[in-house]
Amino acid sequence: MVLSLGCFEALRNHISVATIDYSEVSMKIMLRSVLLTIMIGFGIAGVALAQSASQSMNSAGKSAAGAVNDVVNGAATAISDTALTTKIKTALNTDSGIRNTRIHVTTRGGVVILRGRVPSVEMKARAEKVARDTDGVKDVTNQLEIYQKLSD
């Protein structure tokens, strides 16, 4: 709580009026020293509040900068993941052993997830190898399921 100079002046005048019963000089000295102590206390509190506010603003600035940095890094990761997904889908669609399948590819943080259904264990392994061999892939989670073709 910060009091203005006018508030201190009014408080001093109010306290000075109460100096009737005792030695006027000694009472005024005592009351003024109390008033000075209060003013110093509020001054210190004001400095502490200003420092606290400054630290809070500094912290908020760092938090905002961190949030912007996170957004930029998140956007860069999303762009990189999208590029990896596109490369892998292209490679799967141009591979003669895998073409014409419905393999869903998603990428998060460089980790590729393969989902869908393929007709053989060999095709499942081949799809995983194509994904792993793509430059920039950190890991592959192969969730492809094998289905049996119905005979004619």
C-alpha positions in Angstrom: 0.0 0.0 0.0 1.5 3.3 -1.0 0.2 6.6 0.5 0.6 9.9 -1.2 2.4 12.9 0.4 -0.9 14.6 1.0 -2.1 11.6 3.1 1.1 11.8 5.2 0.6 15.6 5.7 -3.0 15.0 6.8 -1.9 12.3 9.2 0.8 14.5 10.6 -1.6 17.4 11.2 -4.1 15.0 12.8 -1.5 13.6 15.2 -0.2 17.1 16.0 -3.7 18.2 17.3 -3.6 15.4 19.9 -0.7 17.0 21.8 -2.6 18.9 24.4 -2.1 17.1 27.8 1.6 16.6 27.9 4.6 18.8 27.3 3.8 20.0 23.8 7.4 19.9 22.6 8.2 16.4 23.8 4.9 15.0 22.5 5.4 16.6 19.1 8.9 15.1 18.9 7.6 11.7 19.8 4.7 11.8 17.4 6.8 13.1 14.6 9.3 10.3 15.2 6.4 7.8 15.0 5.2 9.5 11.8 8.7 9.4 10.4 8.9 5.7 11.2 5.6 5.0 9.5 6.7 7.0 6.5 10.0 5.1 6.3 8.1 1.9 6.6 5.8 2.8 3.8 8.8 3.9 1.7 10.6 0.6 2.2 7.3 -1.3 1.4 7.0 0.9 -1.7 10.5 0.0 -2.8 9.8 -3.7 -2.1 6.5 -3.5 -4.1 8.3 -1.8 -7.0 11.0 -4.5 -7.0 8.4 -7.2 -6.8 6.5 -5.7 -9.7 9.7 -5.4 -11.7 10.6 -9.0 -11.1 7.0 -10.1 -12.0 7.2 -8.1 -15.3 10.7 -9.6 -16.0 9.3 -13.1 -15.4 6.3 -12.4 -17.5 8.6 -11.2 -20.3 10.6 -14.3 -20.1 7.5 -16.5 -20.1 6.1 -14.7 -23.2 9.5 -15.1 -25.0 9.5 -18.8 -24.0 5.9 -19.2 -25.4 6.9 -17.5 -28.7 9.9 -19.8 -28.9 7.8 -22.8 -28.2 5.3 -21.8 -30.9 8.2 -21.3 -33.4 9.7 -24.6 -32.5 6.4 -26.3 -32.6 5.6 -24.9 -36.1 9.0 -25.9 -37.3 8.5 -29.4 -36.0 5.0 -29.6 -37.6 6.4 -28.5 -41.0 9.3 -31.0 -40.7 6.8 -33.8 -39.7 4.5 -32.9 -42.6 7.5 -33.1 -45.0 8.5 -36.5 -43.6 5.0 -37.8 -44.0 4.9 -36.6 -47.6 8.2 -38.2 -48.4 7.2 -41.6 -46.9 3.8 -41.6 -48.6 5.5 -40.9 -51.9 8.0 -43.6 -51.3 5.3 -46.1 -50.4 3.2 -45.2 -53.5 6.2 -45.6 -55.8 7.4 -48.9 -54.3 6.2 -51.7 -56.6 5.8 -54.1 -53.7 3.6 -51.8 -51.7 1.7 -49.8 -54.2 -2.1 -49.8 -54.1 -2.4 -50.3 -50.4 -4.1 -48.2 -47.8 -1.3 -47.4 -45.4 -1.9 -44.3 -43.2 1.2 -42.4 -42.3 1.5 -39.9 -39.4 4.6 -38.2 -38.0 5.1 -36.6 -34.7 8.5 -35.2 -33.7 10.2 -37.3 -36.3 8.5 -40.6 -35.1 6.5 -42.2 -37.9 3.4 -44.3 -37.2 2.2 -46.7 -39.9 -1.5 -47.8 -39.6 -3.8 -49.7 -41.9 -4.1 -53.2 -43.3 -1.7 -55.1 -45.6 -2.1 -58.6 -47.1 1.3 -60.0 -45.9 4.0 -60.0 -43.2 6.4 -59.2 -46.0 4.5 -56.1 -47.1 4.3 -54.9 -43.5 8.1 -55.3 -43.1 8.7 -53.6 -46.5 6.6 -50.6 -45.5 8.5 -50.2 -42.2 11.8 -50.4 -44.1 10.7 -47.7 -46.5 9.7 -45.5 -43.6 13.0 -46.2 -41.7 15.1 -45.5 -44.7 13.6 -42.0 -45.2 16.1 -39.3 -44.2 15.0 -37.5 -41.0 13.0 -40.3 -39.5 13.9 -40.9 -35.8 11.8 -44.0 -35.2 8.9 -46.0 -36.7 6.0 -47.5 -34.9 4.5 -50.2 -37.2 0.8 -50.7 -36.3 0.0 -52.3 -39.7 -2.4 -55.3 -39.5 -2.3 -58.4 -41.7 -5.5 -59.4 -43.4 -6.1 -62.5 -45.4 -7.3 -62.2 -49.0 -10.4 -64.1 -49.7 -10.0 -66.7 -52.4 -11.9 -66.4 -55.7 
